[in-house]
Amino acid sequence: MQITPLAVPGAWLCEPKVFPDDRGSFREWFRGDLLAAETGRRFEVVQANHSVSGLDVVRGVHYADVPAGQAKLVFCAAGSALDLVVDLRVGSPTFGVVDTVHLEPVRSAAVFLSEGLGHAFRALEDATAVVYLLSSPYEPAKEHAVSPADPMFAALDDPPGSFRLSPRDAAAPSVVTAAEMGTLPSYESCLTRYDELRT
């Protein structure tokens, strides 16, 4: 498995080796030991989610309070998705940096993102299935969203106004407003959490 950093510090692209034959193919899409060796931190899976989305559905941009935060490993099991990671850590030298990755089953790449980073994806086909491994269980009071219509996420909204959102995501504030409200995670609290997770 090849694990390489994305443009957003604290996020990595995980690309497994695919073994095809006349029956189909096989791959190891998650290896905790290899991920820990590359990232220098533990990733303990406590919950797994599976979403199925229609064409042009956007889910996100979501993040969780830190501590404890929620690290994620995101994999597209069917269809295809444009996956987005953004640095929402107030005080981070890369605050606001965005990176996108095209995820689909043939390539079998996954995105790992650390606590404090925002995540979203846009379904590029009907019946796009995305699987998430999560480091903490869902706690509604600690979960937040910023608007995918924020101009910094233009990659999700191409052409403009073409995506489909849940009522929660449609009502989410911009990144600037969320920062003013004090709901974004601080870079300092994230660094403290990362130190706790070092292998």
C-alpha angles and dihedrals in degrees: 000000000000115000117188132173120253124220089267109075109237095035127096138185113229115201117183125202110256119217110201126187138156091287095054126268144302132208141164101233096179129038113169094192094053092044091051092048092052099040098035092228142090123256110195112188114219101157138026124201131192121195129183117201137185125234114298095010112144119201113194159324085213134164138160136229117272119249105072097004126173125264115200140199109201124197132174109225098178137010115006137280141194103229120204132197124185133184105239095165107126108228095023114136087228097045109155096018111142131197130182133201130189109231125195136148100252094061089034095203119160132197122227117198129184129228114288096033122114121234137196139151138198120216109233094189138029115270093023107173119204123187122201129194109202134199095212135029123257112276111177095204091057097044122094141173140206122205117274085208089069106119091240088069096053090133088070094051105053113168094026116257093015101113130092120227140186115248089252094054093042090056096045118120126247118263091256092051092047089052090050090049090053094235098121118095119255120242090229093056090048093051089050090052092048090052089054090054099047114129 
